Amino acid sequence: MYDPMLMTGMAVAVDRIKQAIARGETVAVYGDYDVDGITSTCLLTDYLRSKGLRCLPYIPDRNEEGYGLNDGAVDALRARGASLLITVDCGITALSEVEHAAQIGLEVIITDHHECGHGQLPRAVAVIDCKQDGDTYPNKNLAGVGVALKLACACEGDSDKVLERYADLVAVGTVADVMPLVGENRSLVRRGLKKLGSSPRPGIAAMMRESSIDASKLTASTIGFSLAPRLNAAGRLGQAETAAQLLMTTDPRAATELAVELCELNRQRQNIETEIWHEANAQLAGSIPDAPIVLASDKWHQGVIGIAASRLAEQYSLPAVMICLNGDTGKGSCRSFGGFNLFEALNACSEYLLGFGGHALAAGLNIRPDKLNDFRAALARYYRANKPAALPEVQCDLLINDPTLLSIDNVRALDRLEPYGNANPRPMMCVCGVRLEALSEVGSGRHLRMRIRLRSESFEAIYFSHTAKELGLREGGLVDLVFTPQINEFRGRISVQLVVCAARRHDCRDLCKGILENRRDMLWAAAEFCPGRADFVRVWRMIQQQGFSIGDTAEAVLAQCPEGMEPERFCICLAVFLETGLLSSPVGSVYGAREAQIEGKADLESTEIIRLLRAC
């Protein structure tokens, strides 16, 4: 935990809040409608009320008001008696709105974590944002709720006491906003997970019950995939106040009612998202874009287009912008891909926008419909001039060629590295050339369940949002899988399940060619196919057939592979025979080789190839 007083503007903000406490002023907390903004609003509102202040929480309606401060809301809060307004998770670009607040006698403190840009900051009493020029706070990746926590810690003068009270809200907001889970953020989330598991506030406890979440097995992934979407659904459908009430209520009965309502809102959000997704794909009409995707419609729901943009970005490996048109304006949600800095891109194309804000990975914008084509072209030019370096679609941490590695104890040991998330991802593992024993569709045909065989062991696997037809997989075929292992408990049976991240039909050609051409650097990938005595015997008997010679190309060699034997295993046998002298070739390679005679008995196990494979 770093000292909150290291933040620029913190000392001034604390003095002003203490002055408000001493005077008994009415203070407004103005947040955002996403999970980070909602948790920030609840945290600071609850803290200020604990100090005896009359505190007015305000979260704008996503569809009617949009993101950030607006003059109408500022006027309404002033009319209700507020003399000080504190923003959380927003406000860093609200220059004119802060000026308006000053004109009507409402002082403003800005707390935010978004990019400040290169222009002027709002003329507020204090501006707290780790990303402003000259700020010395070490953690530049606090979520909005993290900055709100720091303000409360600075006011209290006891960070540990404040964190003990609000660690759960900080964890939920930090994970939901996809902040890096390293350094201080990692400590904050670990502390929050502990609180969520042992003594959750009534609203979160009710949400976990309604979502069938086992509090004893809570992880950052549980927040990201179960709790956060339900809280987010309220803001996306213009009912963020419902989520805020859930987090702040102390009444268990009210908590249950609110949790049920949020779960229903989430189901509505899922249905709307599916419709938008299909319409977006229809607009692309089967084309394969090579620049950022920019789509627009007057039929889309403003609160849900961000999720669809994320799905588009993942599907096409490109940044995506989806814009909801309403008359002479359009509001867009932008999602990045592959390290492309969206904020800088929007800044470079700002002449075509009415406004924008956000950070490198996600942003929002306002645009006139008649500027849409110009913006699309400008963004494409910028992307091509600043295209990020190509990365593998999936980067694996470990090749699994021994099924005993996937033991229950080993998989459980991975929990020591929790919390997983941005910048500390769950380790991704892969298996290559495994047999698909069974395939079935689950979840109304949306998901794919598999059973694979790795040597002598079988494992159940699940691949969400994919089908066998889409992937071109069939039972009995060979497949390469990237996955994260997890413990599955069902009806008293405990097993290891593979949660698949990527799948493809196994293509042995490159590896086989490398083996045949003595590429020692590729042998690690062939360790699973190390031959046994029976394999060598079978291949040698084939070679001893009268007039037999090895094919003179990789394709010809693979065509000679015995039925039921993996091509990689066959190629290794041939390479070993060549190394021992049992095969000879005029060019010294496997290609075109024939049976040869040697003195004595060949020691296959002592060959360099076998020793390298065993070492892998």
Buried (B, 14 or more C-beta within 10 A) or exposed (E): BBEBEBBBBBEBBBEBBEEBBEEEBBBBBBBBBBBBBBBBBBBBBBBBBEBEBBBBBBBBBBBEBBBBBBBEBBBBBBEEEBBBBBBBBBBBBBBEBBBBBBEEEBBBBBBBBBBBBEEEBBEBBBBBBBBBEEBEBEBEBBBBBBBBBBBBBBBBEEBEEBBEBBBBBBBBBBBBBBBBBBEBBBBBBBBBBBBBBEEBBBBBBBBBBBBEBEBEEBBBBBBBEBBBBBBBBBBBBBBBBBBBBBBBBEEEEBBBBBBBBBBEBBEBBEEBBEBBBEBBBEEBEEEEBEBBBBBBBEEBBBBBBBBBBBBBBEBBEBBBBBBBBEEEBBBBBBBBBBEBBBBBBBBBBBEBBEBBBBBBBBBBBBBBBEBBEBBBBBBBEBBEEEEEEEEEEEEBEEBBBEBEBBEEEEBBEBEEEBBBBBBBEBEBBBBBBBBBBEBEBEEEEEBBBBBBBBEEEBBBBBBEEBBBEEBEBEEEBBBBBBBBBBBBEEEEEEEBBBBBBBBBEBEBEEBBBBBBBBEEEBBEBBBBBBBEEEBBEBBBEBBEEEEEBBBBEBEEBBEBBBEEBBBBBBBBBBBBBBBBEBBBBEEEBBBBBEBEEEEEEBEBEEBEBBEBBEEB
